[in-house]
């Protein structure tokens, strides 16, 4: 490796979140008509559920072939690709998607022409130009049907949200999060939150990517504290992602060194538990002077773990301390003492899953019945290469054999050393579960004539392992 490069890299790592030029982090609230137009077009798609935007469009003069043909074309575009970072622990560094890059460009661009220039090369030109043309054609439609009739309310909502960000000092909470996560950041790069005012009633949406966050907020929504706690929750996922390779490997080593049989599933839960404790716990308390009494997150495992570790997270955040070995050991101990049965609950362990099958129709069962999937992979057919690939992932592994059962069960037995003493009858249907050395579960399904759903659910009554 180039020695000069190595020295510079090490200096940057030692600096942590010391920054250049800008003394404090910046959080900006903005409205992007291009992003809002893209969101509007998505809502008009046949694949999108019924909604107020679709209802408004169908009742308008724009509901003619000139525009409906463009919507059909929109649904055929292939714009989603991603790339991964090498060397990071499995599941601990998110891939970058072309969707995220293009949405950031929509937020930053002031015109379709600028968007095309910024996005050139991210996706094939045929897709980029077709996508840009669709947005260009629909921007005046969005303007006429959605923006102009609600412009005054839109601008009031945007100003109130911007005022709220400044008055609650969200940038200070962001800085605290950077120190807690031990993440590198340059404050000259702002966090840009794009607001899409919504004509629909009900709740809001929030997601974050790169240095951006996006939230669709109904015009009548008034709970700004909850909105920004959730937005910061999503931003803290990004902060977790920004941890350096050195920090990521340190955290992984602390989990691997811990003797708890639950450490791997606790590790898989870490990202969501921390983001919830920081966003929905620490920031909520900072804004309101007390913690939320009810659920912080609408999934049991994330909610309960976040609340259980909150006193420790609060202590570290208040003292500007980064996550360390002591924190990770205490985190795992909390999991062990409070939730020892979770590794037997399918709703938990299938949040992190790798499904390998001879019949790709089996995938739909898991997607439908275990919809929440923080980490997931699906593969077919079952062969030695796919088994070796699966073995490398420290998540729950399910292998469903329904063809050439004798040969494939032998492959499985030889792939996983933990199965060396396993005996079975290839002509009899069964489901076999074992604990692997990586502290995850392996579930082998030998299916012959039965319906997979019935076989699986009859074996795991109440969605629990024996």
Secondary structure, 3 states (H helix, E strand, C coil): CCHHHHHHHHHHHHHCCCCCCCCCCCEEEECCHHHHHHHHHHHHCCCCCCCHHHHHHHCCCCCCHHHHHHHHHHCCCCCCCEECCCCCCCCCCCCEEHHHHHHHHHHHCCCHHHHHHHHECCECHHHHHHHHHHHHHHHHHHHHHHHHHHHHHHHHHHHHHHHHHHHCCHHHHHHHHHHHHCECCCCCCCEEEEEEEECCCCCCEEEEECCEEEEEEECCCCCHHHHHHHHHHHHHHHHHHHECHHHHHHHHHHHHHCCCCCHHHHHHHHHHHHHHHHHHHHHHHHHHCCCCCCCCCCCHHHHHHHHHHHHHHHHHHHCCCCCCHHHHHHHHHHHHHHCCCHHHEHHHHCCEEEEEECCCCHHHHHHHHCCCCCEEEEECCCCHHHHHHHHCCCCEEEEEECCCHHHHHHHHHHHCHHHCCCCCCCCCCEEEEEECCCCCEEEEEECCCCCHHHHHHHHCHHHECC
